[in-house]
Amino acid sequence: SVATLSRSPVTLTCPSVLGDYVLLYWEYPDSKRMELIFQFDRWRRSYTNQTKHHLHLIDPASLAAAGNFSFLLSPALKDGGLYLCEVFLDDKAFSQANRLSVLH
């Protein structure tokens, strides 16, 4: 769990493994609805930030080499909730969740 002030940068971490495919989901604070907000495909050498324009990879250059999938988020008040990162490597899946509370 992490708490931050609105518009203050906070780091969201993923499992620290080199992955072939990475998905970051956001679960709305007051519901069980999840939304895909980031995906990375190492084989196609592409990544897509789906909906959150104030979410960025900390080091996009390290994607293919180091597998660092940490994100920097400057959240608005409505951006609290659960952030779930899934990293897939061959037939293995790793996941890490970050619960974020945004304060005013």
C-alpha positions as CSV (number, residue, x, y, z in Angstrom):
1,S,0.0,0.0,0.0
2,V,1.1,3.5,-0.9
3,A,-0.3,6.9,-0.1
4,T,0.5,10.1,-1.9
5,L,-0.7,13.6,-2.5
6,S,-2.5,14.3,-5.7
7,R,-0.1,15.2,-8.6
8,S,2.9,14.1,-6.5
9,P,5.0,11.4,-8.3
10,V,4.8,7.9,-7.0
11,T,6.5,4.8,-8.1
12,L,4.5,1.7,-9.1
13,T,6.7,-1.4,-9.2
14,C,6.4,-4.7,-11.1
15,P,8.1,-8.0,-10.5
16,S,11.8,-7.5,-11.3
17,V,12.1,-10.2,-13.9
18,L,12.9,-9.9,-17.6
19,G,9.5,-10.5,-19.3
20,D,8.3,-11.2,-22.8
21,Y,4.9,-9.6,-22.1
22,V,3.8,-7.1,-19.4
23,L,0.3,-5.9,-18.5
24,L,-0.6,-3.2,-16.0
25,Y,-4.2,-3.1,-14.8
26,W,-6.0,-0.5,-12.7
27,E,-8.9,-1.4,-10.5
28,Y,-11.3,1.4,-9.8
29,P,-11.3,2.4,-6.1
30,D,-15.0,1.6,-5.4
31,S,-15.6,-1.2,-7.7
32,K,-14.2,-4.5,-9.0
33,R,-13.8,-3.2,-12.5
34,M,-10.3,-3.5,-13.9
35,E,-9.0,-1.6,-16.9
36,L,-5.8,-2.4,-18.9
37,I,-3.7,0.7,-18.8
38,F,-0.3,-0.5,-20.2
39,Q,1.0,-3.3,-22.2
40,F,4.5,-4.3,-23.5
41,D,5.4,-7.0,-26.0
42,R,9.1,-7.7,-26.2
43,W,8.9,-9.8,-29.3
44,R,7.0,-7.1,-31.3
45,R,9.1,-4.4,-29.6
46,S,6.1,-2.3,-28.8
47,Y,4.4,-0.8,-25.8
48,T,1.2,1.0,-25.4
49,N,0.1,3.4,-22.6
50,Q,-3.7,2.9,-23.0
51,T,-5.4,5.6,-20.9
52,K,-3.3,7.3,-18.3
53,H,-1.3,10.1,-19.8
54,H,0.4,10.9,-16.4
55,L,1.8,7.3,-16.2
56,H,5.3,6.7,-17.7
57,L,7.9,4.0,-17.6
58,I,10.8,5.1,-15.3
59,D,13.4,3.9,-17.8
60,P,12.0,2.9,-21.2
61,A,15.5,2.2,-22.5
62,S,15.9,-0.7,-20.1
63,L,12.8,-2.6,-21.2
64,A,14.5,-5.2,-23.5
65,A,17.8,-5.5,-21.5
66,A,17.0,-5.3,-17.8
67,G,13.3,-6.0,-17.6
68,N,12.7,-2.9,-15.4
69,F,9.0,-2.3,-15.5
70,S,8.6,0.3,-12.8
71,F,6.2,3.2,-13.5
72,L,6.1,6.8,-12.4
73,L,2.5,8.1,-11.8
74,S,1.5,11.6,-10.9
75,P,-2.1,10.7,-9.9
76,A,-5.2,12.8,-9.7
77,L,-7.6,12.3,-6.8
78,K,-9.6,9.8,-8.9
79,D,-6.6,7.7,-9.7
80,G,-6.5,5.8,-6.4
81,G,-7.1,2.1,-6.4
82,L,-5.3,-1.1,-7.1
83,Y,-2.6,-1.3,-9.7
84,L,-1.8,-4.9,-10.8
85,C,1.3,-5.7,-12.8
86,E,1.6,-9.0,-14.6
87,V,4.9,-10.1,-16.2
88,F,5.0,-13.2,-18.4
89,L,8.2,-15.1,-19.2
90,D,7.8,-18.2,-21.3
91,D,5.2,-20.3,-19.5
92,K,5.6,-18.5,-16.1
93,A,3.6,-15.6,-14.8
94,F,4.6,-13.1,-12.1
95,S,2.3,-10.5,-10.5
96,Q,2.6,-7.7,-8.1
97,A,-0.1,-5.4,-6.7
98,N,0.2,-1.8,-5.5
99,R,-2.8,-0.3,-3.6
100,L,-2.7,3.5,-4.0
101,S,-4.5,6.1,-1.9
102,V,-4.5,9.6,-3.3
103,L,-4.9,12.4,-0.8
104,H,-5.8,16.1,-1.3
